[in-house]
């Protein structure tokens, strides 16, 4: 179990480190490349603008010199323009060489000077060369003056920038990896602590304890609280199961003791006393029937907890209640059962007929048990138009139910402080509650002014 949990944990940590590290590296590379490209394009664009200005100025000077000294050869004027690292090239419009001056560049544009355009740049051996073409007229003929400049200083600056970006990227990667490791450890260390705690935690109601994980991360704190909440629910479920088994055993033991007592009576002396033998046999039949009822209800609870919710069907309320009323009256043995119908029109409901009848049987049986003498048990129906529900309930006149008892009405084997009995096991309302939840009903329970109501609000059938 430990190994199977740790492997995903380590995979998560490595995935976090690799994923975040890769994202940081890609972000750094892309941003570095963007900065380098932006700087390079800016410097070259400024170089082109400068060389364009130089070419136009030089062309004006050449034309002026040619106008002042028409007998001089244009090449001589080119030599006067040459200065520093600039290269001047004079061509005819067809690309025929006329003259040049200054240091000649080691390469020419790929498309040649004639088709290179008015300005541009080309790269050779890591050094960008910018150029500009200025048209002019010398001795009445059209010429093109091409000025070329090698941006060696710009290349050096770009090389320094490139090294700085690489160094900064390395620092960023190293710092990011360290930061990712710290963050991943802050996330995974509490998870490993939680894993170790789960190996030692117990569900013993006396020794069970909560898991305590120290972390400032909201998600880890929330996970710890959820785990402790799960422990609490498991402990409560275990306690309910333990109490259920204890109550079931106790409820079975009561009729078993009675049966054993009557069997002892029969074997000792009741076989010579017809009246005692008849009473003993009736008691044996009654107690065995009680045991069968208890086992049937336990099986019914188990089946309902395992089965899927039943399909609900449209049900006409009044015909349905009139149909099952004789069966309900058979359950109400000590009081008359009346049906109180509202004057309003009662819409159809969505329910399951057999399950709804089982709930009403339980409610009528309980009302019959606790109702005062010489009073009636009432079955009533009220449409609730505002909430799109129909309320079906049972009313009896009798002792009020205390607040403490109301909180435990649906607990299995709960008898509201009454002694154990082979006739009432405290399972009826637990079964009814399970059914009501499965047929999407809502409980309405009132117990005031010496009157108790158990009712169910069921959904109306709304036709499309």
C-alpha positions in Angstrom: 0.0 0.0 0.0 2.8 2.4 0.9 4.7 1.8 -2.3 1.6 2.2 -4.5 0.9 5.5 -2.9 4.5 6.8 -3.0 5.0 6.1 -6.7 2.2 8.5 -7.8 3.5 11.0 -5.3 7.0 11.0 -6.7 5.6 11.0 -10.2 3.6 14.1 -9.3 6.7 15.8 -7.8 8.8 15.0 -10.8 6.0 16.1 -13.2 5.7 19.4 -11.3 9.5 20.0 -11.4 9.9 19.0 -15.0 6.8 20.8 -16.2 7.4 24.0 -14.3 11.1 23.9 -15.1 10.4 23.4 -18.8 7.9 26.2 -18.8 10.4 28.5 -17.2 13.1 27.5 -19.7 10.8 28.0 -22.7 9.6 31.3 -21.3 13.2 32.4 -20.7 14.4 31.3 -24.1 11.5 32.9 -25.9 11.8 36.2 -24.0 15.6 36.2 -24.5 15.2 35.6 -28.2 12.6 38.3 -28.4 14.9 40.8 -26.6 17.8 39.8 -28.8 15.8 40.0 -32.0 14.3 43.3 -31.0 17.7 44.8 -30.2 19.2 43.5 -33.5 16.4 44.8 -35.6 16.4 48.2 -33.9 20.2 48.6 -34.3 20.1 47.5 -38.0 17.1 49.8 -38.7 18.9 52.7 -37.2 22.0 51.8 -39.2 20.0 51.7 -42.4 18.4 55.1 -41.6 21.8 56.6 -41.0 23.3 55.1 -44.2 20.3 56.3 -46.2 21.0 59.8 -45.0 24.7 59.5 -45.8 24.0 58.2 -49.3 21.6 61.2 -50.1 24.1 63.7 -48.6 27.0 62.1 -50.6 25.0 62.2 -53.8 24.3 65.9 -53.4 28.0 66.5 -52.7 29.0 64.6 -55.8 26.5 66.5 -58.0 27.7 69.8 -56.6 31.4 68.9 -57.2 30.6 67.8 -60.7 28.7 71.1 -61.3 31.6 73.2 -60.0 34.3 71.1 -61.7 32.8 69.5 -64.8 36.2 68.5 -66.1 37.0 66.3 -63.1 36.4 62.6 -63.3 33.6 61.4 -60.9 36.0 58.9 -59.4 38.2 61.7 -58.1 35.2 63.1 -56.3 34.4 59.7 -54.8 37.9 59.6 -53.3 37.2 62.9 -51.7 34.0 61.4 -50.1 35.7 58.2 -48.8 36.3 58.3 -45.1 36.7 55.6 -42.4 34.8 52.4 -43.0 32.3 53.6 -45.6 32.4 52.1 -49.1 31.2 54.1 -52.0 30.2 52.4 -55.3 29.1 54.3 -58.4 27.1 52.3 -61.0 25.1 52.9 -64.1 21.3 52.2 -63.9 22.1 48.9 -65.7 24.7 47.9 -63.1 27.8 48.8 -65.0 30.7 49.7 -62.8 31.8 53.3 -62.9 34.0 53.7 -59.8 34.4 53.0 -56.1 36.3 54.2 -53.0 36.8 53.1 -49.5 37.2 49.5 -48.0 35.4 47.1 -50.2 32.9 44.8 -48.3 33.7 41.0 -48.4 30.3 40.2 -49.9 27.4 41.6 -51.9 23.7 41.1 -51.5 22.4 37.8 -52.8 20.4 39.5 -55.5 23.2 41.8 -56.5 23.5 45.6 -56.2 21.1 46.5 -59.0 18.2 44.5 -57.6 19.0 45.0 -54.0 16.5 47.9 -53.6 16.9 51.4 -52.3 18.2 50.2 -48.9 18.7 47.1 -46.9 21.2 44.9 -45.2 22.9 41.5 -45.5 25.0 39.4 -43.1 28.4 38.0 -43.7 30.5 36.2 -41.1 28.3 37.4 -38.2 28.7 41.1 -39.2 25.6 43.0 -40.6 26.3 45.3 -43.6 23.8 48.1 -44.3 23.5 49.8 -47.7 21.6 52.5 -49.5 21.2 53.5 -53.1 20.9 57.2 -54.0 20.2 58.2 -57.7 22.1 61.2 -59.1 23.0 62.9 -62.4 26.6 63.4 -63.4 27.6 65.0 -66.7 24.0 64.7 -67.7 23.9 60.9 -67.2 22.0 59.0 -64.6 24.0 57.2 -62.0 23.4 55.2 -58.8 25.6 55.9 -55.7 25.6 52.9 -53.4 27.0 53.5 -49.9 27.9 50.4 -47.8 28.8 50.3 -44.1 29.8 47.3 -42.0 28.3 47.4 -38.5 31.2 45.7 -36.7 30.5 47.6 -33.5 26.8 46.6 -33.7 27.9 43.0 -34.2 30.1 43.2 -31.1 27.3 44.7 -29.1 24.9 42.0 -30.2 27.4 39.4 -29.3 27.8 40.8 -25.8 24.0 41.0 -25.5 23.7 37.4 -26.6 26.2 36.2 -23.9 24.5 38.3 -21.2 21.1 36.7 -22.2 22.6 33.2 -22.1 24.1 33.9 -18.7 20.9 35.4 -17.4 19.0 32.4 -18.8 21.3 30.0 -16.9 20.7 32.0 -13.7 17.0 31.9 -14.3 17.0 28.2 -14.9 19.0 27.4 -11.8 16.9 29.7 -9.6 13.7 28.3 -11.1 14.8 24.7 -10.4 15.6 25.6 -6.8 12.2 27.4 -6.5 10.3 24.5 -8.0 12.1 22.0 -5.7 11.1 24.1 -2.7 7.5 24.5 -3.9 7.2 20.8 -4.7 8.6 19.8 -1.3 6.1 22.1 0.4 3.3 20.3 -1.5 4.5 16.7 -1.3 6.0 16.7 2.2 2.6 17.2 3.8 1.2 14.5 1.5 3.8 12.1 2.6 3.1 13.0 6.2 -0.6 12.3 5.6 0.3 9.0 4.0 2.4 8.0 7.1 -0.5 9.1 9.3 -3.0 7.0 7.4 -0.8 3.9 8.1 -1.1 4.4 11.9 -4.6 5.8 12.3 -7.2 3.5 13.8 -11.0 3.4 13.8 -11.1 2.4 17.4 -13.7 4.7 19.1 -11.5 4.8 22.2 -8.1 5.3 20.7 -9.0 6.8 17.3 -7.5 10.3 16.8 -7.4 13.0 14.2 -4.5 13.5 11.8 -2.5 16.7 12.4 -0.5 18.0 9.4 1.4 21.3 9.7 1.2 23.3 6.4 0.4 26.8 5.3 -1.1 25.6 2.0 -4.8 26.0 1.9 -5.3 22.9 -0.2 -3.3 20.7 2.2 -5.2 22.1 5.2 -8.5 21.4 3.3 -7.3 17.9 2.4 -6.4 17.2 6.1 -9.8 18.5 7.3 -11.6 16.3 4.7 -9.6 13.3 5.8 -10.4 13.9 9.4 -14.1 14.4 8.4 -13.9 11.1 6.7 -12.5 9.5 9.8 -15.3 11.0 11.9 -17.9 9.6 9.4 -16.3 6.2 9.5 -16.2 6.2 13.3 -19.8 7.2 13.4 -20.7 4.5 10.8 -18.7 1.9 12.8 -20.5 3.0 16.0 -23.9 2.8 14.3 -23.0 -0.7 13.0 -21.9 -1.8 16.4 -25.0 -0.4 18.0 -27.1 -2.0 15.3 -25.6 -5.4 15.9 -26.0 -5.0 19.6 -29.6 -3.9 19.3 -30.4 -6.6 16.8 -29.0 -9.2 19.1 -30.8 -7.8 22.1 -34.1 -7.7 20.1 -33.7 -11.3 19.0 -32.7 -12.4 22.5 -35.9 -11.2 24.1 -38.3 -13.5 22.1 -35.8 -16.3 22.3 -35.8 -16.1 26.1 -39.6 -16.1 26.1 -39.7 -19.1 23.8 -37.2 -21.0 25.9 -39.3 -20.2 29.0 -42.5 -21.5 27.5 -40.7 -24.6 26.1 -39.5 -25.3 29.7 -43.0 -24.8 30.9 -44.3 -27.3 28.3 -41.7 -29.9 29.1 -42.1 -29.7 32.9 -45.8 -29.6 33.7 -47.9 -27.9 31.1 -48.5 -31.1 29.1 -50.9 -32.2 31.9 -52.7 -28.8 31.9 -54.6 -28.1 28.7 -55.1 -24.4 29.5 -51.4 -23.8 30.3 -50.4 -25.7 27.2 -52.7 -23.6 25.0 -51.4 -20.3 26.4 -47.8 -21.6 26.0 -48.4 -22.5 22.3 -50.0 -19.2 21.6 -47.1 -17.4 23.2 -44.6 -19.5 21.1 -46.5 -18.7 18.0 -46.6 -15.0 18.9 -42.9 -14.7 19.7 -41.8 -16.8 16.7 -44.0 -14.4 14.5 -42.2 -11.5 16.2 -38.8 -13.0 15.4 -39.9 -13.5 11.8 -41.1 -9.9 11.6 -37.8 -8.6 13.0 -35.8 -10.7 10.5 -38.0 -9.5 7.6 -37.5 -5.9 8.5 -33.8 -6.3 8.8 -33.7 -7.9 5.4 -35.9 -5.2 4.0 -33.5 -2.5 5.3 -30.5 -4.3 3.9 -32.2 -4.7 0.4 -33.2 -1.0 0.3 -29.7 0.1 1.1 -28.3 -2.0 -1.7 -30.9 -1.6 -4.5 -31.1 1.3 -6.9 -33.8 3.9 -6.4 -37.1 2.6 -7.8 -38.7 4.2 -10.9 -41.5 6.7 -10.0 -44.8 6.7 -11.9 -47.8 9.1 -12.0 -50.3 8.2 -9.4 -53.9 9.4 -8.8 -54.0 10.2 -5.1 -57.7 9.8 -4.2 -58.4 6.5 -6.0 -55.1 5.2 -4.7 -55.9 6.1 -1.0 -59.4 4.6 -1.2 -57.9 1.4 -2.7 -55.3 0.9 0.2 -57.6 2.2 3.0 -58.9 -1.3 4.0 -55.3 -2.5 4.3 -54.4 0.5 6.4 -57.4 -0.1 8.7 -56.2 -3.7 9.2 -53.0 -2.2 10.6 -54.9 0.2 12.9 -56.1 -2.3 15.4 -57.1 -0.2 18.4 -58.5 3.0 16.9 -60.8 3.9 14.0 -59.0 5.2 10.9 -60.7 8.0 9.0 -59.8 9.7 5.7 -59.9 13.5 5.6 -60.1 14.8 2.1 -59.7 18.4 1.2 -62.2 20.3 -0.9 -59.5 21.3 -3.3 -58.6 19.4 -6.4 -55.7 17.0 -5.7 -53.3 16.7 -8.6 -51.5 13.4 -9.4 -48.1 12.6 -7.8 -44.9 10.9 -8.8 -44.3 7.9 -6.6 -44.1 4.1 -6.2 -47.4 2.6 -5.0 -46.1 -0.4 -3.0 -43.4 1.6 -1.3 -45.8 4.5 -0.4 -48.2 2.0 1.0 -45.5 0.5 3.2 -44.7 4.0 4.6 -48.3 4.7 5.3 -48.7 1.3 7.0 -45.8 2.1 9.4 -47.2 5.6 10.1 -50.7 4.3 10.8 -49.3 1.5 13.0 -47.3 4.0 15.1 -50.2 6.4 15.4 -52.4 3.6 16.5 -49.8 2.6 19.2 -49.5 6.1 20.7 -52.9 7.6 20.2 -55.1 8.3 23.3 -58.1 6.0 24.0 -61.4 6.9 22.4 -59.7 8.9 19.7 -59.4 8.4 15.9 -56.4 8.2 13.7 -56.7 10.4 10.6 -55.2 10.0 7.2 -55.2 13.4 5.3 -54.2 14.9 2.0 -53.3 18.5 1.2 -52.2 19.9 -2.2 -49.2 22.4 -1.9 -49.5 24.3 -5.2 -46.7 26.8 -4.4 -44.1 24.0 -4.0 -45.5 21.6 -6.6 -46.0 18.9 -3.9 -48.8 17.0 -2.3 -48.8 16.3 1.4 -50.0 12.9 2.6 -49.9 12.4 6.4 -51.3 10.7 9.5 -52.6 12.5 12.6 -53.3 11.2 16.0 -54.3 12.7 19.4 -51.7 11.6 22.0 -48.6 12.5 24.0 -46.3 15.0 22.4 -42.9 13.9 21.2 -39.9 15.5 23.0 -37.3 17.4 21.1 -34.6 14.8 22.0 -36.8 12.0 20.7 -37.5 13.9 17.4 -33.7 14.0 16.8 -33.5 10.2 16.9 -36.8 9.1 15.4 -35.2 7.5 12.3 -32.4 5.7 14.2 -32.6 1.9 14.0 -33.9 0.2 17.2 -34.7 3.6 18.8 -37.7 3.2 21.2 -37.8 6.7 22.9 -36.7 5.2 26.2 -39.3 2.4 26.2 -38.3 -1.0 27.4 -37.5 -3.8 24.9 -40.5 -5.5 23.5 -41.0 -8.4 21.1 -43.9 -6.4 19.5 -42.0 -3.2 18.6 -38.4 -3.2 17.6 -37.8 0.5 16.7 -37.2 -0.4 13.0 -40.5 0.9 11.5 -39.5 4.6 11.1 -36.0 3.7 10.0 -37.5 1.7 7.1 -40.1 4.5 6.4 -37.3 7.1 6.3 -35.3 5.0 3.9 -38.3 4.6 1.6 -39.2 8.3 1.7 -35.7 9.3 0.6 -35.9 6.8 -2.3 -39.2 8.1 -3.6 -38.0 11.7 -3.3 -40.3 12.7 -0.5 -39.8 15.2 2.3 -40.7 14.7 6.0 -43.0 17.0 7.9 -43.3 16.2 11.6 -45.2 18.2 14.1 -46.0 17.3 17.7 -47.7 20.1 19.7 -50.9 20.7 21.7 -51.3 16.9 22.4 -51.4 16.3 18.6 -48.8 14.5 16.4 -48.5 14.6 12.6 -46.3 12.5 10.5 -46.6 13.6 6.8 -44.7 13.3 3.5 -44.5 15.9 0.8 -44.4 14.1 -2.5 -43.6 15.7 -5.9 -46.5 16.5 -8.2 -46.7 14.9 -11.6 -46.3 17.9 -14.0 -47.3 16.9 -17.5 -45.2 18.5 -20.3 
